[in-house]
């Protein structure tokens, strides 16, 4: 069984965007462990920080990838999550409040350039309410990038307007939202009211309980859903691996839980795609074909333009 993962922040003890930039040797370790786990391609993901830092890290990763054919096959394009996300507690999740800023071309242009141009960025996750007149959404979509809503509390009308402007995806549905919300008019229900958007889901049982995840899939239709790990360096790593000091990991379960220290908010996952695939059949009651669609066929189709390059 093979898998495609559209949101990977780090793996096997190696982070793509924390304080220390990964080395060539560490990136080789990452692809060795991913391949051993059945993963054939990922979108390395860089998340919210100061824009110059994000640009430096994207440029560093691009240089490592460009000089190694195996890395290029495994990492054909990037996913940029932030910095144009909601600064509101809960909705921003583990993204640093001081770096959550409005979406403009001036903010994102340096990041796209650092990544190697628009052709090397498959996905950008932003909050529509941070995008004045949805101009950035429209520009990114017209540039061929998959525009994703995430870490957002946008009203339904704005989400629908964003969909018309080119929004076509929602990042990790059920997460990046406040712990307490209106029981009816909340971002999860609003997101599920969209007609043409597809959704990523983190199938570890922690981001979304399995019984809730099963309902999302049933209501949305399996063809609109994609499983992703949203994993950080803790995935497929020993408990003593060095992580960013902002995070703490509970290693006591089969799939460890990553949280922002001192908060109830998740800080990514320690999930592998093999575990997500197993959870699809064991905990969600899906067929082997449905699990394969969620973990390989549909994510591969989503980023097929980059996988062919």
Buried (B, 14 or more C-beta within 10 A) or exposed (E): EBBBBBBBBBBBBBBBBBEEBBEEEBBBBBBEBBEEBBBBBBBBBBBBBEBEBBBBBBBBBBEBBEEBEEBEEBBBBBBBBBBBBBBBEBBBBBBBEEBBBBBBEEBBBBBBBBBBEBBBBBBBBBBBBBBEEBEBBBBBBEBEBBBBBBBBBBBBEBBBBBBEBBBBBBBBBBBBBBEEBEEEEBBBEBBBEBEEBBBBBBBBBBBBEBEEBBEBBEEBEBEBBBBBBBBBBBBBBEEEBEBBEBBBBEEEEEBBBBBBEEBEBBBBBBBBBBBBBBBBEEBBEBEEEBBBBBBBBBBBEBBEEBBEE
